[in-house]
Amino acid sequence: MATVTGTSNNDTLLGSADFDSFTGLDGNDSVDAGGGNDTLSGGLGNDALNGSGGFDTAIFGSGTSGVTVNLATGTASGGDGNDTLVSIENITGSAYDDSLTGDDAVNTLNGGKGGNDTLVGGAGIDTAVYDGERSNYTITITAAGVTVTTGGASDTLSGVERLQFQDRLIDVDIGDHVWQTYRLYQAAFNRAPDGGGLKYWAGQMENGVNLYEIASQFINSAEFQSLYGNNPTNQQFVANLYNNVLHRAPDQGGIDYWVGQLDNHARTQAEVLASFAESSENQVAVIGSVQGGIDL
């Protein structure tokens, strides 16, 4: 690994195929990192940062105010100057209030050491990185996004699927296969999944097995039948879903609808179970029960 440091002038810094670290210092610098997983800090001035190949990180922290970085547009502005970014996958912000936005690739967003940051992921599986242990942070999950708070600072996240702490990796993407599997466990067995079961069935979904197929296997299990009955009528089955999944008595319109779906063979029991598991009512309940996210 090479460490390349510029001057207070306008520098051109070139990397290699190795993992390199670049610091431009002052001036309007041009950095071409070459191959490898590199770190690029332009310093003060209006810099051009090109990660080239690899999985590269742009670091901002030289200025005295927050930065706004957008990997989708390839721009950065604020405390360090106005920079252009090419082939950058990861961002590390400043000690101030930053706005960090990813692109369609897999991104890692680190708000830096302090500030109330806004972190926005793109289409990829994006991770927000925090330097401390999980126990030092409060995580709040809603359908709109995630808030991470510690020591008076609060970050607002949207489109970010993972939180990486020193000691734990947390899944906060309520729409992914891990959360779907968790909800199906709650619906089928009225309990949280064991770690091994969650990992196995979420992995099955990643490999193409759909939620209905997993629901069918759950229905055939001894644990499910001990809770719902060995061969319940459609009326009993739906009533038990209301009690065990939604934890309330069924409304007449609801039970009539779902029993009708089963009686008319419009849906299978597995499809109805999966529908209850993925209902907005159950999603809200599960978010409340695992407010800090799911350990991976």
C-alpha positions as CSV (number, residue, x, y, z in Angstrom):
1,M,0.0,0.0,0.0
2,A,1.4,3.4,-1.0
3,T,0.6,6.7,0.7
4,V,0.7,9.7,-1.7
5,T,0.6,13.2,-0.3
6,G,0.3,16.4,-2.3
7,T,1.3,20.0,-1.5
8,S,-0.4,23.3,-1.0
9,N,-0.3,23.8,-4.8
10,N,-2.4,22.3,-7.6
11,D,-1.2,18.6,-7.7
12,T,-1.7,15.7,-10.0
13,L,-1.5,12.4,-8.0
14,L,-1.5,9.0,-9.7
15,G,-2.0,5.6,-8.2
16,S,-1.2,2.0,-9.0
17,A,-3.0,-1.3,-9.0
18,D,-2.4,-1.6,-5.3
19,F,-4.4,-0.2,-2.4
20,D,-3.3,3.4,-2.2
21,S,-4.1,6.3,0.1
22,F,-4.2,9.9,-1.3
23,T,-4.2,13.2,0.5
24,G,-4.2,16.3,-1.7
25,L,-3.8,18.9,1.0
26,D,-4.6,22.5,-0.4
27,G,-4.9,23.5,-4.0
28,N,-7.1,22.2,-6.8
29,D,-5.9,18.7,-7.1
30,S,-6.4,15.9,-9.6
31,V,-6.3,12.3,-8.2
32,D,-6.4,9.2,-10.3
33,A,-6.2,6.3,-7.9
34,G,-5.7,3.5,-10.5
35,G,-6.8,0.0,-9.4
36,G,-7.2,-1.3,-5.9
37,N,-9.5,-0.3,-3.0
38,D,-8.2,3.2,-2.5
39,T,-8.9,6.2,-0.1
40,L,-8.9,9.7,-1.6
41,S,-8.9,12.9,0.3
42,G,-8.6,16.0,-1.9
43,G,-8.2,18.4,1.1
44,L,-9.1,22.0,0.6
45,G,-9.8,23.3,-2.9
46,N,-11.8,22.2,-5.9
47,D,-10.5,18.7,-6.5
48,A,-11.1,16.0,-9.1
49,L,-11.2,12.5,-7.5
50,N,-11.2,9.4,-9.7
51,G,-11.2,6.1,-8.0
52,S,-10.8,4.2,-11.3
53,G,-11.0,0.5,-10.5
54,G,-11.7,-1.1,-7.2
55,F,-13.9,-0.2,-4.3
56,D,-12.9,3.4,-3.4
57,T,-13.6,5.8,-0.6
58,A,-13.7,9.6,-0.8
59,I,-12.9,11.3,2.6
60,F,-14.1,14.8,3.5
61,G,-13.1,16.4,6.8
62,S,-10.6,19.2,6.0
63,G,-13.1,22.0,6.1
64,T,-14.9,23.8,9.0
65,S,-18.4,23.0,7.9
66,G,-20.5,20.1,6.6
67,V,-20.3,18.7,3.1
68,T,-22.9,17.7,0.6
69,V,-21.8,14.6,-1.5
70,N,-23.8,12.9,-4.2
71,L,-22.3,9.9,-5.9
72,A,-25.1,9.7,-8.4
73,T,-24.2,13.2,-9.8
74,G,-20.5,12.9,-9.0
75,T,-20.4,16.1,-7.0
76,A,-19.3,17.3,-3.6
77,S,-19.6,20.7,-2.1
78,G,-19.2,22.5,1.2
79,G,-16.4,22.7,3.7
80,D,-13.7,21.2,1.6
81,G,-14.6,23.0,-1.7
82,N,-16.4,21.9,-4.8
83,D,-15.1,18.5,-6.0
84,T,-16.0,16.2,-8.9
85,L,-16.1,12.4,-8.2
86,V,-15.7,9.5,-10.6
87,S,-15.8,5.8,-9.8
88,I,-16.2,6.5,-6.0
89,E,-18.3,3.9,-4.1
90,N,-17.9,5.0,-0.5
91,I,-18.1,8.3,1.4
92,T,-16.7,9.4,4.8
93,G,-18.0,12.8,5.9
94,S,-16.9,15.4,8.4
95,A,-17.4,16.3,12.0
96,Y,-20.3,18.6,11.0
97,D,-23.8,18.2,9.5
98,D,-23.3,16.3,6.3
99,S,-25.6,15.2,3.5
100,L,-24.3,12.0,1.8
101,T,-26.1,10.3,-1.1
102,G,-25.1,7.1,-2.8
103,D,-25.7,5.8,-6.3
104,D,-27.1,2.6,-7.8
105,A,-24.0,0.6,-6.8
106,V,-23.3,-0.9,-3.4
107,N,-22.2,2.0,-1.2
108,T,-20.8,2.6,2.3
109,L,-21.7,5.9,3.9
110,N,-19.9,7.1,7.0
111,G,-21.1,10.4,8.5
112,G,-17.8,11.1,10.1
113,K,-17.1,12.0,13.7
114,G,-20.1,13.9,14.7
115,G,-22.9,16.1,13.3
116,N,-26.5,15.5,12.4
117,D,-26.1,13.7,9.1
118,T,-28.5,12.8,6.3
119,L,-27.5,9.5,4.6
120,V,-29.4,8.5,1.5
121,G,-28.6,5.2,-0.2
122,G,-29.3,4.3,-3.8
123,A,-30.5,1.1,-5.5
124,G,-27.8,-1.1,-4.1
125,I,-27.4,-2.7,-0.7
126,D,-26.0,0.3,1.2
127,T,-24.4,0.3,4.6
128,A,-24.1,3.2,7.1
129,V,-20.9,2.8,9.2
130,Y,-20.6,3.9,12.9
131,D,-17.4,3.8,14.8
132,G,-18.8,2.8,18.2
133,E,-20.4,-0.4,19.6
134,R,-24.1,-1.0,19.0
135,S,-25.0,-0.4,22.6
136,N,-24.0,3.2,22.4
137,Y,-26.7,4.1,19.8
138,T,-30.4,4.3,19.7
139,I,-32.0,3.1,16.4
140,T,-35.5,4.1,15.4
141,I,-37.1,2.4,12.4
142,T,-40.2,3.5,10.6
143,A,-41.7,2.9,7.2
144,A,-40.1,6.2,6.1
145,G,-36.6,5.4,7.2
146,V,-34.2,5.1,10.1
147,T,-32.9,7.4,12.7
148,V,-29.6,6.7,14.6
149,T,-28.9,8.7,17.7
150,T,-25.9,9.0,20.0
151,G,-24.4,11.6,22.2
152,G,-26.8,14.4,21.1
153,A,-26.2,13.8,17.4
154,S,-28.9,12.3,15.3
155,D,-28.5,10.9,11.7
156,T,-31.5,10.4,9.4
157,L,-31.2,7.5,6.9
158,S,-33.3,6.5,3.9
159,G,-32.5,3.8,1.4
160,V,-29.8,2.4,3.7
161,E,-30.2,-1.3,4.3
162,R,-27.4,-2.1,6.8
163,L,-25.8,-0.5,9.9
164,Q,-22.2,-1.5,10.6
165,F,-21.1,-1.0,14.2
166,Q,-17.8,-2.0,15.7
167,D,-19.3,-5.2,17.1
168,R,-22.4,-5.9,15.1
169,L,-24.0,-5.7,11.6
170,I,-27.7,-4.8,11.7
171,D,-30.3,-5.2,9.0
172,V,-32.8,-2.2,8.9
173,D,-34.4,-2.9,5.5
174,I,-37.9,-3.9,6.5
175,G,-38.7,-5.0,2.9
176,D,-35.9,-7.5,2.4
177,H,-35.9,-11.3,2.7
178,V,-34.6,-11.3,6.3
179,W,-37.4,-9.1,7.5
180,Q,-40.0,-11.1,5.4
181,T,-38.7,-14.3,7.0
182,Y,-38.9,-12.8,10.5
183,R,-42.5,-11.7,9.9
184,L,-43.5,-15.1,8.6
185,Y,-42.0,-16.8,11.7
186,Q,-44.0,-14.4,13.9
187,A,-47.2,-15.2,12.0
188,A,-46.7,-18.9,11.8
189,F,-45.3,-19.7,15.2
190,N,-46.2,-16.5,17.3
191,R,-42.5,-16.2,18.2
192,A,-39.3,-14.6,17.0
193,P,-37.1,-16.9,14.8
194,D,-34.0,-18.6,16.1
195,G,-30.9,-17.3,14.4
196,G,-30.2,-20.5,12.5
197,G,-33.7,-20.7,11.1
198,L,-33.8,-17.1,10.1
199,K,-30.5,-17.4,8.3
200,Y,-31.6,-20.6,6.5
201,W,-35.0,-19.5,5.3
202,A,-33.8,-16.0,4.3
203,G,-31.1,-17.7,2.3
204,Q,-33.7,-19.9,0.6
205,M,-35.5,-16.8,-0.4
206,E,-32.3,-15.3,-1.8
207,N,-31.9,-18.5,-3.9
208,G,-35.4,-18.1,-5.4
209,V,-37.8,-19.9,-3.0
210,N,-40.8,-17.6,-2.6
211,L,-42.7,-16.7,0.6
212,Y,-45.7,-18.9,-0.3
213,E,-43.4,-22.0,-0.6
214,I,-41.9,-21.3,2.8
215,A,-45.3,-20.7,4.3
216,S,-46.5,-24.1,3.0
217,Q,-43.6,-25.8,4.8
218,F,-44.3,-23.9,8.0
219,I,-47.9,-25.0,7.9
220,N,-46.9,-28.6,7.6
221,S,-44.6,-28.4,10.7
222,A,-45.6,-29.9,14.0
223,E,-45.0,-26.5,15.7
224,F,-47.6,-24.8,13.4
225,Q,-50.1,-27.6,13.9
226,S,-49.8,-27.4,17.7
227,L,-50.7,-23.7,17.5
228,Y,-53.3,-23.7,14.8
229,G,-54.7,-27.3,15.0
230,N,-54.0,-30.4,13.0
231,N,-56.7,-30.0,10.4
232,P,-58.6,-26.7,11.1
233,T,-61.6,-25.6,9.1
234,N,-61.1,-22.5,7.0
235,Q,-63.1,-20.6,9.6
236,Q,-60.9,-21.8,12.4
237,F,-57.7,-21.2,10.4
238,V,-58.6,-17.6,9.7
239,A,-59.8,-16.9,13.2
240,N,-56.5,-18.3,14.5
241,L,-54.5,-16.0,12.1
242,Y,-56.3,-13.0,13.5
243,N,-55.5,-14.1,17.1
244,N,-51.9,-15.2,16.6
245,V,-50.7,-12.8,14.0
246,L,-52.7,-9.6,14.6
247,H,-53.5,-10.4,18.2
248,R,-57.1,-9.3,18.0
249,A,-60.5,-10.6,17.3
250,P,-61.4,-10.7,13.6
251,D,-63.7,-8.1,12.1
252,Q,-66.7,-9.7,10.3
253,G,-65.8,-8.3,6.9
254,G,-62.2,-9.5,7.2
255,I,-63.0,-13.1,8.2
256,D,-65.8,-13.3,5.6
257,Y,-63.3,-12.3,2.9
258,W,-60.5,-14.6,3.9
259,V,-62.7,-17.6,4.5
260,G,-64.4,-17.0,1.1
261,Q,-61.0,-16.9,-0.5
262,L,-60.2,-20.3,1.0
263,D,-63.7,-21.8,0.4
264,N,-63.6,-20.8,-3.3
265,H,-60.0,-22.1,-3.7
266,A,-58.9,-18.6,-4.8
267,R,-56.0,-18.8,-2.3
268,T,-54.3,-21.6,-0.4
269,Q,-53.7,-21.6,3.3
270,A,-50.1,-20.8,2.7
271,E,-51.0,-17.8,0.6
272,V,-53.3,-16.5,3.3
273,L,-50.7,-17.0,6.0
274,A,-48.1,-15.1,3.9
275,S,-50.7,-12.3,3.3
276,F,-51.3,-11.9,7.0
277,A,-47.5,-11.9,7.6
278,E,-47.0,-9.2,5.1
279,S,-50.0,-7.1,6.0
280,S,-49.4,-3.5,7.0
281,E,-50.8,-4.2,10.5
282,N,-48.3,-7.0,11.1
283,Q,-45.4,-5.0,9.6
284,V,-46.0,-2.2,12.1
285,A,-46.2,-4.7,14.9
286,V,-42.9,-6.4,14.0
287,I,-41.1,-3.1,13.6
288,G,-42.2,-2.3,17.1
289,S,-41.0,-5.6,18.5
290,V,-37.5,-5.4,16.8
291,Q,-37.1,-1.6,16.9
292,G,-33.3,-1.8,16.9
293,G,-33.1,-3.9,13.7
294,I,-32.2,-7.5,13.1
295,D,-28.7,-8.9,13.7
296,L,-27.0,-10.5,10.8
